[in-house]
């Protein structure tokens, strides 16, 4: 399943390996210029462009790590930090609609800087 806001491509293949990624996105992703939003399946690493990993899969993996290492205090803190970032990202709706476009872009850039700083502080 490959989709964007206007189109959806459903393929049935016996595999979802890197061959399918190349088939749809082209060799080196030349048929695609967006951000690929996927789970952590290694075949998607075939695409050299921007990736956004699925939060649900990421949070589930973190939960599994915590279950595997329940006494790890550093892991607990890191998990809490990641969940806080997730909650912040969910709440962010962007700049208000009633402000000039140039100011909206500035506000987005400022928010991006704050988010990146939070990520590097973890």
Backbone as a ProteinNet text record, in pm:
[ID]
protein_1_A
[PRIMARY]
XXXXXXXXXXXXXXXXXXXXXXXXXXXXXXXXXXXXXXXXXXXXXXXXXXXXXXXXXXXXXXXXXXXXXXXXXXXXXXXXXXXXXXXXXXXXXXXXXXXXXXXXXXXXXXXXXXXXXXXXXX
[TERTIARY]
84.8	0	89.2	80.2	151.8	45.6	48.3	-57.6	-7.8	-83.2	-65.1	-204.3	-218.4	-349.6	-450.1	-404.9	-498.4	-500.7	-400.4	-392	-352.8	-394.6	-355.5	-325.4	-210.4	-169.7	-164.8	-246.6	-247.7	-184.1	-83.9	-14.7	-22.7	-36.2	-23.7	102.8	194.7	317.6	340.1	412.7	443.4	546.7	606.2	707.9	684.3	734.8	735	878.9	968.5	1110.7	1151.6	1280.9	1334.1	1302.6	1280.9	1244.4	1112.3	1017.6	888.4	907	991.7	1019.9	1077.7	1173.6	1232.2	1128	1040.4	936.3	846.5	807.4	713.5	783.7	891.3	957.3	1064	1101.2	1206.5	1342.8	1438.9	1575.3	1621.9	1673.6	1718	1604.9	1479.7	1366.3	1336	1377.4	1357.1	1210.6	1120.9	977.8	905.6	980.2	917.1	1001.8	937.9	1012.1	965	881.8	824.6	897.8	827.5	877.6	810.9	889.2	837.1	804.8	678.8	633.4	612.3	696.9	694.1	715.7	699.3	743.4	895.8	954	1100.1	1151.1	1067.7	1108.3	1226.6	1333.3	1460.3	1449.4	1355.5	1343.5	1321.5	1257.1	1231	1357.8	1463.6	1591	1649.8	1594.9	1634.4	1614.2	1513.8	1485.6	1581.5	1658.9	1762.6	1709.4	1584.4	1528.6	1485.4	1402.7	1356.7	1259.9	1274.5	1187.7	1122.2	998.6	935.1	890.1	938.9	903.2	771.7	697.3	565	577.3	506.2	509.6	455.9	351.1	291.9	394.3	463.8	566	680.6	720.6	830.9	795.6	676.6	635.4	618.6	571.8	558.7	696.2	792.9	928.5	987.4	961.6	1009.9	945	815.2	744.5	805	833.8	895.1	1032.8	1109.7	1240.1	1224.7	1128.6	1105	1063.6	984.5	944.2	1063.7	1154.1	1271.1	1374.8	1381.8	1479.3	1408.7	1325	1241	1318.2	1441.2	1517.3	1608.8	1608.4	1698.4	1642.8	1703	1653.5	1676	1787.4	1815.3	1713.4	1679.8	1578.5	1443.3	1408.2	1280.8	1276.7	1386.9	1391.7	1382.2	1458.8	1457	1316.5	1252.2	1116.3	1020.8	1033.1	948.1	971.8	1098.6	1131.5	1070	1080.8	1024.8	873.4	808.1	662.6	622.3	702.1	672.4	684.3	784.7	799	678.9	639	522.5	397.6	374	255.4	261.2	378.9	394	364.9	417.8	396.6	248.7	180.4	36.5	-43	-2.6	-76.5	-49.4	63.3	99.4	11.4	-58.9	-147.8	-98.1	14.4	68.6	26.4	79.7	44.8	-102.5	-159.1	-299.1	-321.3	-440.4	-472.3	-480.2	-505.6	-533.4	-409	-289.9	-169.6	-106.2	-24.8	36.1	122.6	127	199.4	346	411.2	552.3	574.5	485.2	495.7	469.5	376.8	350.7	478.8	549.5	672.3	775.7	787.2	879.7	842	712.8	666.8	695.8	674	704.1	853.7	936.6	1081.3	1123.9	1065.8	1097.9	1056.5	938.5	891	981.9	1024.9	1115.1	1246.3	1299.2	1422.4	1402.4	1288.1	1259.4	1248.4	1177.6	1164.1	1301.1	1382.5	1515.3	1601.4	1592.9	1669.2	1625.5	1494.5	1445.6	1500	1506.7	1558.3	1705.6	1783.6	1926.5	1954.3	1859.8	1876.9	1852.3	1797.3	1766.5	1893.9
-117.1	0	123.1	200.5	327.6	433.5	539.9	639.9	779	877.5	1016.5	1074.1	1204.4	1261.8	1246	1217.1	1207.4	1072.3	989.3	861.7	749.5	628.9	511.4	399.7	336.9	226	100.6	4	-123.8	-228	-294.9	-398.3	-529.4	-636.8	-767.2	-831.2	-858.3	-927.6	-1035.6	-1138.9	-1245.8	-1201.8	-1087.8	-1034	-884.8	-826.8	-681.1	-632.5	-708.6	-679.7	-558	-534.8	-415.1	-412.2	-527.4	-532.1	-458.1	-472.9	-404.1	-253.6	-216.3	-74	-12.7	-81.1	-31	-26.2	-127.1	-131.1	-7.8	30	140.7	276.3	288.1	418.2	442.9	339.3	352.1	327	299	279.2	409.4	400.7	517.7	616.8	573.1	658.4	766.9	749.5	856.8	882.5	790.4	811	874.9	914.6	962.8	1072.9	1183.1	1295.7	1331.2	1249.6	1283	1218.8	1211	1147.1	1010.4	907.8	771.8	739.7	714.2	684.3	533.8	467.3	321.5	269.9	137.9	72	56.6	-26.2	-38.3	-154.9	-206.1	-317.1	-273.1	-350.5	-310.4	-283.7	-344.8	-324.5	-178.2	-103	37.9	122.3	69.2	141.1	151.7	77.2	86	228.6	295.7	434	527.1	604.5	689.9	825.2	856.4	986.5	993.2	1092.3	1114.2	1004.9	963.6	862.6	920.8	882.5	903.4	765.8	724.8	592.4	600.6	494.3	487.4	494.2	591.9	608.7	485.7	424.8	308.7	196	169.6	64.9	102.5	228.2	275.7	262.7	309.5	303	158.3	72.7	-69.1	-131.8	-96.5	-148.6	-100.9	24.5	78.1	3.7	-21.7	-96.4	-236.1	-300.9	-433.6	-428.8	-324.3	-307.9	-292.6	-209.9	-190.3	-320.4	-401.5	-531	-625.4	-615.6	-702.9	-660.5	-529.7	-476.4	-388.3	-447.7	-369.1	-289.9	-325.8	-256.1	-146.6	-129.5	-32.2	109.5	186.5	321.9	417.8	404.1	491	466.9	341	306.9	366	360	417.9	567.8	637.1	781.5	813.8	741.2	761.9	737.5	631.6	600.8	714.4	766	877.8	1000.1	1028.7	1142.1	1125.3	1005.7	979.3	996.6	945.4	960.3	1107.6	1186.8	1330	1398.5	1360.6	1416	1377.4	1252.3	1204.7	1284.7	1303.9	1378.8	1524	1584.3	1721.3	1729.4	1635.2	1634	1614.7	1530	1508.8	1636.4	1715.2	1836.2	1951.5	1947.5	2059.4	2059.3	2167.6	2178.3	2279.6	2341.5	2440.8	2580.5	2680	2819	2846.1	2947.1	2982.9	3019.8	2994.3	3023.1	3172.1	3254.3	3395.6	3484.6	3427.2	3509.8	3501.2	3599.6	3600.1	3476.4	3434	3312.3	3319	3432.9	3446	3425.3	3477.7	3460.6	3315.4	3250.2	3108	3026.5	3054.8	2980.3	3005.3	3128.8	3161.6	3086.2	3082.2	3011.3	2861.6	2804.3	2662	2635.4	2723.3	2706.3	2716	2809.7	2822.9	2698.1	2645.7	2523.6	2405.7	2399.5	2292.1	2298.7	2418	2435.4	2386.3	2421.1	2376.1	2224.3	2164.1	2018.3	1952	2004.2	1945.6	1957.1	2069.8	2086.7	1983	1962.4	1862.6	1724.2	1694.3	1564.4	1548.5	1654.1	1642.7	1642.3	1688.8	1689.4	1552.7	1460.9	1327.8	1247.6
0	0	0	-104.9	-116.4	-138.1	-59.1	-72.9	-38.3	-88.6	-47.6	-26.5	-22.3	9.1	-103.8	-225	-337.8	-406.9	-385.7	-457.3	-362.1	-400.9	-324.6	-422.9	-406.8	-491.4	-405.4	-440.5	-369.4	-460	-410.9	-486.3	-410.2	-484.8	-421.4	-476.2	-389.2	-423.9	-318.9	-357.2	-261.7	-159.2	-182.1	-92.3	-77.9	29.9	37.7	49.8	-12.5	-6.1	-87.1	-90.9	-156.4	-305.5	-365.7	-507.9	-531.4	-441.2	-453.3	-433.1	-339.6	-317.2	-444.3	-507.6	-633.3	-743.9	-748.4	-851.5	-843.6	-724.3	-706.7	-709.3	-635.5	-621.3	-726.5	-799.4	-898.9	-837.1	-924.5	-875.3	-811.9	-691.4	-615.1	-589.3	-596.5	-563.5	-664.4	-790	-887.5	-921.4	-888	-913.8	-795.6	-693.6	-570.9	-509.5	-471.7	-415.2	-274.6	-215.1	-85.2	30.5	140.8	262	271.5	283.1	291.3	436.8	466.3	602.1	611.4	689.6	694	835.6	847.9	969.9	959.4	1039.5	1042.2	957.8	868.6	783	696.9	697.4	634.7	484.9	416.2	271.4	235.4	323.9	294.3	300.5	358.5	359.7	219.7	126.6	-13.6	-65.8	-13.6	-54	19	-57.5	2.1	47.1	16.8	52.2	197.4	225.5	362.6	406.8	531.4	592.4	717.5	738.4	868.3	913.7	1025.8	1076.4	1152.1	1144.5	1206.5	1359	1417.2	1562.5	1634.9	1582.6	1650.5	1661.1	1551.2	1554.1	1648.4	1644.2	1728.4	1876.7	1913.5	2054.1	2100.9	2012.1	2047.2	2070.6	1985.5	2004.9	2137.9	2171.6	2299.5	2416	2404.3	2509.6	2525.3	2413.3	2418.9	2484.9	2454.5	2519.6	2670.3	2710.9	2854.4	2921.8	2853.4	2909.4	2920.2	2822.9	2822.6	2927.4	2953.5	3049	3152.2	3235.7	3326.7	3432.7	3461.4	3565.8	3509.8	3380.4	3317.4	3333.3	3423	3452.7	3336.3	3268.4	3154	3042.2	3020.3	2920.7	2958.3	3086.2	3131.4	3106.5	3136.2	3114.6	2965.2	2884.9	2739.9	2684.7	2729.9	2686.9	2722	2842.5	2885.3	2796.7	2766.6	2679.6	2540.4	2485.2	2351.9	2354.6	2457.1	2467.8	2480.2	2549.9	2560.2	2424.1	2347.4	2212.2	2127.4	2137.3	2061.6	2098.3	2226.6	2270.4	2222.3	2228.8	2179.2	2029.9	1955.2	1810.4	1777.2	1852.4	1828.5	1851.2	1949.2	1984.3	1888.4	1817.4	1730.3	1605.8	1584.2	1467.5	1366.3	1393.6	1302.1	1341.8	1269.8	1299.2	1270.2	1333.4	1307.4	1160.3	1110.4	970.3	939.7	1040.2	1014.7	1016	1003.5	999.4	860.5	821.6	688.3	663.8	537.4	500.4	542.3	519.8	557.7	705.9	786.5	931.3	970.4	898.3	925.2	906.6	796.2	768.5	877.9	922.1	1031.5	1158.4	1188.8	1308.9	1298.1	1178.7	1158.6	1179.7	1123.4	1137.8	1284.2	1357.7	1500.2	1577.7	1545.8	1613	1578.4	1452.1	1410.8	1489.2	1507.9	1585.3	1728.6	1788.7	1925.6	1933.6	1836	1834.8	1818.4	1726.7	1704.9	1830.1	1898.6	2022.2	2124.8	2134.2	2229.2	2192.5	2063.8	2021.4	2056.2	2038.8	2068.3	2217.8	2297	2442.7	2505.7	2430.2	2485.7	2503.5
[MASK]
++++++++++++++++++++++++++++++++++++++++++++++++++++++++++++++++++++++++++++++++++++++++++++++++++++++++++++++++++++++++++

